Amino acid sequence: MKKGRLLNSEISSVISTMGHTDHITVGDAGLPIPNEVKRIDLAVEKGVPTFLGTLEVILDELKVEEVVIAEEMKDISGEFYTKLLKLLEIKCGEITIIEVSHEEFKGITKESKAVVRTGECTPYANIILKSGVTF
């Protein structure tokens, strides 16, 4: 049995096949997922699982060098934005954070290896994680 925190076999499989600059998206319950992108649906009910809890486990498994978030998050969900930045600092150290419009964000998800859907219902609680290298 796996020793790490991440038990979800679909997420683990996607991460294990990612190369440098590939990316995976973690989204809230309402983020549209392009038909051509693998959907990993974890949502059970409103708020379960949480976005931040799911992201924390993924960050323990994936080396991240850059993230993309919607610029609207800062104004619409300010408290959530602050918690997200703190989690990224704790788990990733110094990384590049790119803020784009939500419309642009949705377009970028088409290039993701997968989109992980959580039960989060906080507006703009979505992130694209770009893979780094461990060497």
Secondary structure, 3 states (H helix, E strand, C coil): CCCCCCCCHHHHHHHHHCCCCCEEEEECCCCCCCCCCEEEECCCECCECCHHHHHHHHHHHCCEEEEEEECHHHHHCHHHHHHHHHHHHHHHCCCEEEEECHHHHHHHHHHCCEEEECCCCCCCCCEEEEECCCC
